[in-house]
Amino acid sequence: MVIQSTLASIARDVFVAPDASTAKQIFIDYVSGSRIKESDKVKMLAEASKMTSLLQIYRYTANALLKYEGLGL
């Protein structure tokens, strides 16, 4: 059994979303219902709500995955 993080699930779904509003809603829905630490969750939701383009959402999702999953440098 492979355990996947919430953010890994988000990334997969966000990157196949057809438009920015759908991608943003997927991100917000996943993060809102997740067990992510509350302070991180508030920060992530605030940032995501400002995003207007699909590229911004893709970039933020990838960066959040790197930062919060310990995959960054």
N, C-alpha and C positions, 0 to 999 in steps of 0.2 A: 504494500500500500504506500502510495506517494502522498505526502501531505503538502498541500499548496497553500501559500499565503493568500490573504484577501487581495493584496495588491497584484499578485500574479494573475488571479482570476479577473480582476478589473482590466488589466492590460490586454489580455486576450480579447475580451469583449469590446473594449473601447476601440482597439485598433481595427476592428471589422465594422464599426458603426458607419452608416451611410452618410451622416452629416454631423455638424458640430453640436447641434442641440440634442441629438440622440446620444452622442458620445458623452456630453456633459451630464445628461440625466443618468446615464449608466454609472458614471463615476460617482455622482452625488448619492444615488440610491445605494450603491455598494458600500460606500464609506459611512453613510448614515446608519446603516444597519449592521455595521461590523463591530468587532471587539477591539478595534484600534484604540490606543490610549486617548483619552478624552482631549487632552491638550493638542495632540497631533491631529485628531479628527477635526477639531474646530478650525485649526490652521489650514488643513487641506480643503475643507468645505468652503472657507472664505476665498481661498485662491481659485478654486475651481469655478466658483460662481462668477468671477470676473472674466473668465475666458470667453472669447467670442469666435475664435476660428478653430477649425479642426486641428491645424498644426500646433496651436498653443496647447490644446488639450492632449494631443499625442506627446508633446515635449514634457508637459507637466506630469503626465502619467508615468513616462519613462524615468524622469528624474525622481519622482516620489518612490518608485520601485527601487531605484538605486540607493536613495537616502535611507528610507525606512526599513529596508530589508538587509542593510549592511553590505550591499554589493558595490558601493562606491569606494573610492580611494580614501 
